[in-house]
Amino acid sequence: MARQSVAEQFVDILSRAGVKRIYGVVGDSLNPVTDAVRRSAEIEWVQVRHEETGAFAAGAEAQITGRLCACAGSCGPGHLHLINGLYDAHRSMAPVLALAAHIPSAEIGTSYFQETHPDRLFAECSHYSELISHPDQMPRILQTAIQHAIGRSGVAVVSMSGDVAGQDVPQPAAELALPTRRPVVRPGEAEIAALARMVDQADAITLFCGSGTAGAHDEVMAFAQRVKAPVGHALRGKEWIQYDNPFDVGMSGLLGYGAAYDAMHEAGLLILLGTDFPYTAFLPDDVRIVQVDIRPEHLGRRSKVDLALWGDVRETLLALTPQVREKTDRRFLDRMLAKHAEALEGVVAAYTRDVERHRPIHPEYVAAILDDEAADDAIFTVDTGMCTVWAARYLSPNGRRRLIGSFTHGSMANAMPQAIGAQLADRSRQVVSLSGDGGFSMLMGDLLTLIHYDLPVKIVLFDNSSLGMVDLEMLVGGFPPYGTSYPHTDYAAIARAAGAHSVRVEDPHDVRDAIRETLNHDGPALLDVVTDPNALAIPPRVTGRQLAGFATTTSKLVLTGGVGRMVQLARSNLRNIPRP
């Protein structure tokens, strides 16, 4: 019987843990592993042009599938390129296993060519980072890494020299237990009973939901109905909680809109469900707060909480809802719904006025048309910056669509790389990257990866020749914009030369037809839309008090570019208010 190499055993263990592909760039220290992948019938090597793209792609695939995904970088500079995408995956709670190939094992510690210390480098962006220095170690270290990535929902990194990967494994090869499903976690009976008492005692309750409400939409709605609570959300909670929600009062945070902020501050009890919302300026300090989260380290780290419950949101609400008395007083809920509708009505005109005649094109208009034309189960990946604003305000969730972005790490250039991972997870599903020209140009080389693998990703490029969000930040901070503009570039011509279908649009009358053409193309396609760089410019007259209060007035001062279909939802919810 032929002996198995460490690299072959490594690939076999990843396959048994559910990994379908490894994203990376080949290199000499990776040669034993990439050759083992070449001979594997279970795992595919995805040849990206930049390792950062590979890490972003693995993170996105993990978020879409819920399955362990993998990426790899060769020694030194190769694995260093992974770090930004791994930070994003880790902060997005995406289970990703990264292989950081190492210099020859005998040279470690001698300042050898390309030497780094990956077991140290990745410690901050992973739950586990360890060096494999002997073949006997590999199965147990890899098993431990896999268990950390899956069990704690984040990144695990293993470092291994190429010479170690090329050695034979001890006989017989180890057979490992690899749990790949997370257990159900719910608070204890005492904690559920304590929360039920707080709910029964409160006159006005608001729910604020984050990504931890994934899979708990029905339970959140049932609880809100029972206690007559308005429901707001953070950006990462949008896709899970905004749809089919008659209690919706919008989003809070720097990109917030509607009445979510007011509902949180005017409540007697605020319940934070599955959110590690980072912007403390938006959280009340004079309201009783309860927090429910699957990660105990998140509890109470943003604000003082009166009760902290460690558990899954769905399981917690299933246990809690039957124990609370149904409330009959809807006055707080109805007042917040009315305030929400009023707030949205006030910004609609900014989006609807002269949009079909405005040149450069209103980016809001592009996002609204894309929302109309995209598939009901589309996956949207969104660049950090102004594209995040358009996604937050114009893309309508429905329980089937997905929205992926660097919403916690806040990296540029994430959208197209994440689209690669999302599309490879399901080639039949529509994947649309909302890219800014700044982010797209940063990792533009991986447009070639889309073409190489004939991935039918659609890139909608908001081309305003500037770093729009940075412009805005400078203006608000009292600084003149500097270093934020780019020369006008025909990205459609670049994409066309590379072999992708491409369209460039400068007239707003052409937007809908161009979006349809792009979405209907059978293969990779780029739509280069020349948009207005001043779409969210700060008003000409801003008082010092307004500047000082930017943290809580952003949506009123500068982000009043419209809200798309959300105003329709608000109007619909108003019709649910009982009339005397």
Buried (B, 14 or more C-beta within 10 A) or exposed (E): EEEBBBBBBBBBBBBBBBBBBBBBBBBBBBBBBBBBBEEBEEBBBBBBBBBBBBBBBBBBBBBBBBBBBBBBBBBBEBBBBBBBBBBBBBBBBBBBBBBBBBBBBEBBEEEBEBBBBBBEBBBEBBBBBBBBBEBEBBBEBBBBBBBBBBBBBBBBBBBBBBBBBBBEBBEEBBEBEBEBEBEEEBBEEEBBEBBBEBBEEBEBBBBBBBBBBBEBBEBBBBBBBBBBBBBBBBBBBBBBBBBEBBBBBBBBBBBBBBBBBBBBBBBBBBBBBBBBBBBEEBBBEEBBBBBBBBBEEBBBEBBEBBBBBBBBBBBBBBBBBEBBEEBEEEEBBBBBBBBBBEBBEEBBEBBBEEBEEEEBBBBBBBBBBBBBBBEEBBBBBBBBBBBBBBBBBBBBBEEEBBBBBBBBBBBBBBBBBBBBBBBBBBEEBBBBBBBBBBBBBBBBEBBBBBBBBEBBBBBBBBBBBBBBBBBBBBBBEEEEBEEBEBEEBEBBEBBBEBBBBBBBBBEBEBBBEBBEBBBEBEBBBBBBBBBBBEBBBBEEEBEEEBBEBBEBBBBBBBBBBBBBBBBEBBEEBBEEBEEE
